[in-house]
Amino acid sequence: MMGQTPIVQKEDSASIKIFNKEETDYIKKWMENIIMDSEMTPETTAKFKIITAYFGLKMRQLGEDPKLTKIEISHEFNVLIKEQNNELKKVLPEKQFASFSDLFNKLSWSVNKRLNQL
C-alpha cells in the first residue's frame, strides 16, 4: 500500500445537475433543428458543434466541482454563457445567433432559478 494514493469518490448527492433532463432533451432537439437550417454551411455547422460541445461540457462540469458554492456555480455558468455567445456570434448567421441567444437566455434563467432554490 505504500506509495499508493487512496481513491476518493465523491458522493452523487454532492453533484449538482446544471441542466435537468427536460432542458437537455430540449437543447438536443433545438440544436438538431438549427443544424438542419439551410443557411448554415458545413463549416459553420462544424464550428457550431465544436463551440457548443466545449461550452456544454464546461457548464456540466460546474455542477461536479465540489469546491464551488451555488453562487459561484451560477456566476461561472453566466460567464460561460457570455463566452459561448461571443464565440457563436463570430460564426453563426445573424438569424441563428439571435435564436440561439434567446434559447440560452431562457435556459440561463431556468438554471439560475433552480440553483437559487437548492
Sequence and secondary structure as in RCSB ss.txt:
>XXXX:A:sequence
MMGQTPIVQKEDSASIKIFNKEETDYIKKWMENIIMDSEMTPETTAKFKIITAYFGLKMRQLGEDPKLTKIEISH
EFNVLIKEQNNELKKVLPEKQFASFSDLFNKLSWSVNKRLNQL
>XXXX:A:secstr
 TT        GGG   SS HHHHHHHHHHHHHHHT TT  HHHHHHHHHHHHHHHHHHHHHTT TT  HHHHHH
HHHHHHHHHHHHHHHHS HHHHHHHHHHHHHHHHHHHHHHHH 
